[in-house]
Amino acid sequence: MAEDVCEIVVTGSDAQWLSGYTRTLVEERLVACGHQFAAIRSVYRWEGAVHDEPEARVALHTRRSLVPEVVARTAELHPYDVPCVIALPLVGGDPDYLGWVVRETREPRSGEGGGTA
């Protein structure tokens, strides 16, 4: 079952925005849940300058086959030009929890699924 589920990490500058974004994805059944960290610090290079900024982060649990749709939906909703959206494979977990993630998410739309994390 772990091979069917993954975690998608998304960051954003505004914890409130990230909460609304997560709720949207849960309502659309693209993800089963999101675990948000309201305060993280990101150090990165952007357009030739090094930035050190406060951000928020969410760990989304979903089917691996829905990753392309989550990435596309994030591109539509996210205020960043290039948001951090990365999918991490799972190596194991509670079978009941993993089954719940699959049951609470929808099948990928035809022609969009099949991607792996």
N, CA and C atoms as a LAMMPS dump frame, in Angstrom:
ITEM: TIMESTEP
0
ITEM: NUMBER OF ATOMS
351
ITEM: BOX BOUNDS ff ff ff
-5.0000000000000000e+02 5.0000000000000000e+02
-5.0000000000000000e+02 5.0000000000000000e+02
-5.0000000000000000e+02 5.0000000000000000e+02
ITEM: ATOMS id mol type element x y z
1 1 1 N 0.814 -1.197 0
2 1 2 C 0 0 0
3 1 3 C 0.859 1.263 0
4 2 1 N 2.043 1.232 0.642
5 2 2 C 2.891 2.423 0.707
6 2 3 C 3.279 2.908 -0.682
7 3 1 N 3.41 1.988 -1.635
8 3 2 C 3.79 2.404 -2.989
9 3 3 C 2.682 3.18 -3.684
10 4 1 N 1.465 3.141 -3.161
11 4 2 C 0.343 3.873 -3.752
12 4 3 C 0.184 5.275 -3.187
13 5 1 N 0.875 5.582 -2.075
14 5 2 C 0.689 6.834 -1.348
15 5 3 C 2.015 7.579 -1.284
16 6 1 N 1.939 8.91 -1.251
17 6 2 C 3.143 9.715 -1.101
18 6 3 C 2.834 10.954 -0.269
19 7 1 N 3.888 11.663 0.064
20 7 2 C 3.765 12.939 0.752
21 7 3 C 4.244 14.024 -0.196
22 8 1 N 3.455 15.076 -0.327
23 8 2 C 3.837 16.219 -1.149
24 8 3 C 4.098 17.392 -0.215
25 9 1 N 5.266 17.984 -0.322
26 9 2 C 5.639 19.136 0.488
27 9 3 C 5.443 20.391 -0.347
28 10 1 N 4.745 21.37 0.233
29 10 2 C 4.528 22.663 -0.41
30 10 3 C 4.839 23.741 0.621
31 11 1 N 5.541 24.796 0.192
32 11 2 C 5.818 25.922 1.076
33 11 3 C 5.134 27.17 0.546
34 12 1 N 4.96 28.133 1.441
35 12 2 C 4.38 29.411 1.066
36 12 3 C 4.743 30.457 2.098
37 13 1 N 4.648 31.717 1.72
38 13 2 C 5.048 32.792 2.63
39 13 3 C 3.993 33.099 3.681
40 14 1 N 2.766 32.676 3.471
41 14 2 C 1.656 33.045 4.345
42 14 3 C 0.965 31.792 4.878
43 15 1 N 1.025 31.575 6.195
44 15 2 C 0.427 30.381 6.796
45 15 3 C -1.085 30.347 6.579
46 16 1 N -1.745 31.492 6.604
47 16 2 C -3.191 31.536 6.38
48 16 3 C -3.52 31.101 4.955
49 17 1 N -2.764 31.607 3.982
50 17 2 C -2.989 31.199 2.597
51 17 3 C -2.79 29.691 2.454
52 18 1 N -1.729 29.191 3.065
53 18 2 C -1.418 27.771 2.963
54 18 3 C -2.535 26.919 3.58
55 19 1 N -3.146 27.387 4.658
56 19 2 C -4.27 26.674 5.268
57 19 3 C -5.456 26.607 4.305
58 20 1 N -5.766 27.725 3.656
59 20 2 C -6.865 27.745 2.691
60 20 3 C -6.579 26.869 1.484
61 21 1 N -5.354 26.906 1.016
62 21 2 C -4.909 26.07 -0.106
63 21 3 C -5.09 24.593 0.253
64 22 1 N -4.65 24.21 1.449
65 22 2 C -4.773 22.823 1.893
66 22 3 C -6.24 22.418 1.953
67 23 1 N -7.058 23.274 2.502
68 23 2 C -8.5 22.971 2.595
69 23 3 C -9.099 22.764 1.2
70 24 1 N -8.708 23.604 0.246
71 24 2 C -9.197 23.458 -1.125
72 24 3 C -8.837 22.087 -1.683
73 25 1 N -7.594 21.667 -1.507
74 25 2 C -7.166 20.369 -2.042
75 25 3 C -7.874 19.207 -1.354
76 26 1 N -8.139 19.342 -0.048
77 26 2 C -8.883 18.291 0.653
78 26 3 C -10.325 18.257 0.141
79 27 1 N -10.949 19.436 0.007
80 27 2 C -12.324 19.493 -0.5
81 27 3 C -12.433 18.915 -1.905
82 28 1 N -11.421 19.126 -2.74
83 28 2 C -11.413 18.6 -4.109
84 28 3 C -10.983 17.135 -4.166
85 29 1 N -10.659 16.551 -3.023
86 29 2 C -10.228 15.155 -2.887
87 29 3 C -8.923 14.861 -3.635
88 30 1 N -8.121 15.9 -3.843
89 30 2 C -6.789 15.693 -4.405
90 30 3 C -5.828 15.181 -3.34
91 31 1 N -6.085 15.517 -2.088
92 31 2 C -5.291 15.028 -0.956
93 31 3 C -6.251 14.61 0.15
94 32 1 N -5.797 13.692 0.994
95 32 2 C -6.62 13.26 2.124
96 32 3 C -6.476 14.206 3.308
97 33 1 N -5.276 14.766 3.474
98 33 2 C -5.031 15.664 4.605
99 33 3 C -3.748 16.442 4.374
100 34 1 N -3.553 17.426 5.224
101 34 2 C -2.315 18.199 5.203
102 34 3 C -1.901 18.509 6.627
103 35 1 N -0.627 18.318 6.924
104 35 2 C -0.065 18.638 8.238
105 35 3 C 0.806 19.873 8.068
106 36 1 N 0.364 20.968 8.672
107 36 2 C 1.015 22.253 8.437
108 36 3 C 1.955 22.633 9.569
109 37 1 N 3.103 23.155 9.167
110 37 2 C 4.063 23.773 10.075
111 37 3 C 3.961 25.273 9.817
112 38 1 N 3.496 26.02 10.798
113 38 2 C 3.209 27.436 10.583
114 38 3 C 4.465 28.294 10.472
115 39 1 N 5.578 27.843 11.026
116 39 2 C 6.779 28.68 11.001
117 39 3 C 8.005 27.853 10.641
118 40 1 N 8.518 28.1 9.453
119 40 2 C 9.806 27.541 9.042
120 40 3 C 10.638 28.695 8.497
121 41 1 N 11.865 28.454 8.238
122 41 2 C 12.742 29.475 7.672
123 41 3 C 13.348 28.889 6.399
124 42 1 N 13.279 29.63 5.31
125 42 2 C 13.83 29.167 4.037
126 42 3 C 14.984 30.065 3.619
127 43 1 N 16.085 29.437 3.266
128 43 2 C 17.248 30.143 2.722
129 43 3 C 17.409 29.62 1.307
130 44 1 N 17.409 30.523 0.333
131 44 2 C 17.435 30.104 -1.062
132 44 3 C 18.002 31.21 -1.947
133 45 1 N 18.408 30.812 -3.133
134 45 2 C 18.877 31.768 -4.131
135 45 3 C 17.747 31.983 -5.125
136 46 1 N 17.426 33.246 -5.398
137 46 2 C 16.382 33.591 -6.361
138 46 3 C 16.802 34.842 -7.106
139 47 1 N 16.841 34.735 -8.429
140 47 2 C 17.2 35.844 -9.309
141 47 3 C 18.523 36.501 -8.898
142 48 1 N 19.506 35.64 -8.576
143 48 2 C 20.858 36.103 -8.304
144 48 3 C 21.13 36.565 -6.89
145 49 1 N 20.136 36.555 -6.017
146 49 2 C 20.341 37.008 -4.643
147 49 3 C 19.966 35.893 -3.672
148 50 1 N 20.662 35.867 -2.541
149 50 2 C 20.347 34.908 -1.496
150 50 3 C 19.293 35.534 -0.579
151 51 1 N 18.242 34.762 -0.326
152 51 2 C 17.145 35.215 0.53
153 51 3 C 17.094 34.348 1.781
154 52 1 N 16.674 34.932 2.876
155 52 2 C 16.486 34.239 4.146
156 52 3 C 15.139 34.727 4.667
157 53 1 N 14.094 33.89 4.494
158 53 2 C 12.721 34.351 4.709
159 53 3 C 11.926 33.398 5.596
160 54 1 N 11.002 33.94 6.385
161 54 2 C 10.055 33.076 7.083
162 54 3 C 9.026 32.529 6.093
163 55 1 N 8.657 31.29 6.257
164 55 2 C 7.646 30.663 5.418
165 55 3 C 6.845 29.683 6.268
166 56 1 N 5.843 29.086 5.65
167 56 2 C 5.071 27.987 6.232
168 56 3 C 5.227 26.796 5.303
169 57 1 N 4.92 25.608 5.826
170 57 2 C 5.095 24.375 5.05
171 57 3 C 3.932 23.447 5.355
172 58 1 N 3.501 22.73 4.348
173 58 2 C 2.479 21.707 4.556
174 58 3 C 2.946 20.395 3.935
175 59 1 N 2.66 19.308 4.644
176 59 2 C 2.924 17.962 4.145
177 59 3 C 1.566 17.365 3.794
178 60 1 N 1.339 17.138 2.514
179 60 2 C 0.069 16.625 2.01
180 60 3 C 0.177 15.133 1.762
181 61 1 N -0.834 14.382 2.141
182 61 2 C -0.836 12.93 1.91
183 61 3 C -1.872 12.603 0.858
184 62 1 N -1.415 11.885 -0.182
185 62 2 C -2.267 11.612 -1.328
186 62 3 C -1.809 10.359 -2.057
187 63 1 N -2.539 10.012 -3.095
188 63 2 C -2.131 8.916 -3.989
189 63 3 C -0.978 9.403 -4.868
190 64 1 N -0.059 8.546 -5.149
191 64 2 C 1.034 8.908 -6.058
192 64 3 C 0.493 9.264 -7.435
193 65 1 N -0.576 8.611 -7.847
194 65 2 C -1.142 8.876 -9.173
195 65 3 C -1.763 10.268 -9.284
196 66 1 N -1.998 10.943 -8.156
197 66 2 C -2.575 12.288 -8.184
198 66 3 C -1.524 13.4 -8.169
199 67 1 N -0.248 13.037 -8.066
200 67 2 C 0.814 14.05 -8.002
201 67 3 C 0.739 15.037 -9.171
202 68 1 N 0.603 14.588 -10.421
203 68 2 C 0.546 15.57 -11.514
204 68 3 C -0.616 16.561 -11.359
205 69 1 N -1.76 16.098 -10.865
206 69 2 C -2.898 16.995 -10.685
207 69 3 C -2.67 17.967 -9.531
208 70 1 N -2.032 17.508 -8.463
209 70 2 C -1.709 18.407 -7.351
210 70 3 C -0.713 19.464 -7.813
211 71 1 N 0.282 19.065 -8.584
212 71 2 C 1.26 20.028 -9.109
213 71 3 C 0.561 21.064 -9.997
214 72 1 N -0.319 20.612 -10.876
215 72 2 C -1.041 21.531 -11.773
216 72 3 C -1.952 22.468 -10.985
217 73 1 N -2.653 21.941 -9.997
218 73 2 C -3.564 22.777 -9.204
219 73 3 C -2.778 23.793 -8.386
220 74 1 N -1.625 23.388 -7.874
221 74 2 C -0.773 24.299 -7.126
222 74 3 C -0.299 25.437 -8.019
223 75 1 N 0.065 25.132 -9.253
224 75 2 C 0.491 26.178 -10.196
225 75 3 C -0.631 27.194 -10.424
226 76 1 N -1.876 26.727 -10.421
227 76 2 C -3.017 27.636 -10.594
228 76 3 C -3.247 28.514 -9.375
229 77 1 N -3.066 27.961 -8.184
230 77 2 C -3.452 28.645 -6.947
231 77 3 C -2.335 29.415 -6.262
232 78 1 N -1.107 28.974 -6.418
233 78 2 C 0.007 29.504 -5.618
234 78 3 C 0.442 30.889 -6.084
235 79 1 N 0.723 31.793 -5.147
236 79 2 C 1.158 33.14 -5.546
237 79 3 C 2.61 33.221 -6.031
238 80 1 N 3.434 32.208 -5.757
239 80 2 C 4.834 32.242 -6.193
240 80 3 C 4.929 31.943 -7.685
241 81 1 N 5.953 32.5 -8.327
242 81 2 C 6.241 32.166 -9.721
243 81 3 C 6.667 30.704 -9.85
244 82 1 N 7.498 30.256 -8.916
245 82 2 C 8.001 28.883 -8.912
246 82 3 C 7.859 28.33 -7.496
247 83 1 N 6.678 27.789 -7.157
248 83 2 C 6.499 27.281 -5.792
249 83 3 C 7.254 25.972 -5.562
250 84 1 N 7.634 25.771 -4.307
251 84 2 C 8.221 24.489 -3.901
252 84 3 C 7.094 23.475 -3.82
253 85 1 N 7.127 22.481 -4.694
254 85 2 C 6.181 21.371 -4.675
255 85 3 C 7.002 20.126 -4.981
256 86 1 N 7.225 19.308 -3.956
257 86 2 C 8.008 18.091 -4.165
258 86 3 C 7.252 16.894 -3.597
259 87 1 N 7.311 15.788 -4.297
260 87 2 C 6.643 14.561 -3.863
261 87 3 C 7.688 13.584 -3.35
262 88 1 N 7.418 13.029 -2.187
263 88 2 C 8.331 12.096 -1.541
264 88 3 C 7.681 10.72 -1.448
265 89 1 N 8.366 9.678 -1.884
266 89 2 C 7.798 8.327 -1.771
267 89 3 C 7.815 7.861 -0.32
268 90 1 N 6.905 6.992 0.02
269 90 2 C 6.878 6.389 1.351
270 90 3 C 7.508 5.008 1.291
271 91 1 N 8.199 4.645 2.352
272 91 2 C 8.793 3.306 2.418
273 91 3 C 7.972 2.373 3.29
274 92 1 N 6.973 2.899 3.961
275 92 2 C 6.126 2.088 4.812
276 92 3 C 5.182 2.973 5.591
277 93 1 N 4.38 2.351 6.432
278 93 2 C 3.441 3.084 7.263
279 93 3 C 2.339 2.176 7.745
280 94 1 N 1.469 2.72 8.563
281 94 2 C 0.324 1.981 9.089
282 94 3 C -0.613 1.656 7.928
283 95 1 N -0.847 0.38 7.634
284 95 2 C -1.708 0.019 6.508
285 95 3 C -3.106 0.63 6.6
286 96 1 N -3.632 0.763 7.813
287 96 2 C -4.955 1.368 7.966
288 96 3 C -4.932 2.842 7.557
289 97 1 N -3.885 3.56 7.948
290 97 2 C -3.763 4.975 7.575
291 97 3 C -3.587 5.114 6.065
292 98 1 N -2.718 4.313 5.491
293 98 2 C -2.473 4.395 4.054
294 98 3 C -3.739 4.069 3.266
295 99 1 N -4.499 3.089 3.727
296 99 2 C -5.771 2.766 3.09
297 99 3 C -6.754 3.915 3.191
298 100 1 N -6.758 4.591 4.34
299 100 2 C -7.624 5.759 4.526
300 100 3 C -7.266 6.855 3.519
301 101 1 N -5.966 7.103 3.322
302 101 2 C -5.533 8.124 2.345
303 101 3 C -6.095 7.794 0.97
304 102 1 N -5.996 6.545 0.561
305 102 2 C -6.503 6.137 -0.752
306 102 3 C -8.022 6.305 -0.821
307 103 1 N -8.732 5.905 0.23
308 103 2 C -10.205 6.02 0.227
309 103 3 C -10.683 7.468 0.216
310 104 1 N -9.925 8.373 0.822
311 104 2 C -10.35 9.771 0.928
312 104 3 C -9.919 10.632 -0.257
313 105 1 N -9.226 10.046 -1.211
314 105 2 C -8.835 10.773 -2.42
315 105 3 C -9.515 10.12 -3.613
316 106 1 N -9.651 10.893 -4.654
317 106 2 C -10.347 10.384 -5.838
318 106 3 C -9.372 9.738 -6.807
319 107 1 N -9.924 9.041 -7.748
320 107 2 C -9.123 8.485 -8.842
321 107 3 C -8.594 9.649 -9.677
322 108 1 N -7.415 9.51 -10.281
323 108 2 C -6.932 10.56 -11.176
324 108 3 C -7.85 10.697 -12.397
325 109 1 N -7.912 11.898 -12.918
326 109 2 C -8.701 12.107 -14.137
327 109 3 C -8.006 11.4 -15.281
328 110 1 N -8.765 10.914 -16.223
329 110 2 C -8.176 10.17 -17.342
330 110 3 C -7.157 11.024 -18.067
331 111 1 N -6.03 10.419 -18.365
332 111 2 C -4.975 11.107 -19.104
333 111 3 C -4.048 11.916 -18.231
334 112 1 N -4.337 12.056 -16.904
335 112 2 C -3.494 12.868 -16.044
336 112 3 C -2.728 12.053 -15.028
337 113 1 N -3.133 10.822 -14.778
338 113 2 C -2.521 10.028 -13.728
339 113 3 C -1.306 9.265 -14.212
340 114 1 N -0.895 8.339 -13.366
341 114 2 C 0.192 7.452 -13.748
342 114 3 C 1.574 7.953 -13.401
343 115 1 N 1.7 9.222 -12.961
344 115 2 C 3.004 9.737 -12.574
345 115 3 C 3.447 9.127 -11.269
346 116 1 N 4.73 9.097 -11.039
347 116 2 C 5.247 8.564 -9.782
348 116 3 C 6.029 9.641 -9.074
349 117 1 N 6.144 9.442 -7.8
350 117 2 C 6.89 10.408 -6.987
351 117 3 C 8.34 10.022 -6.916
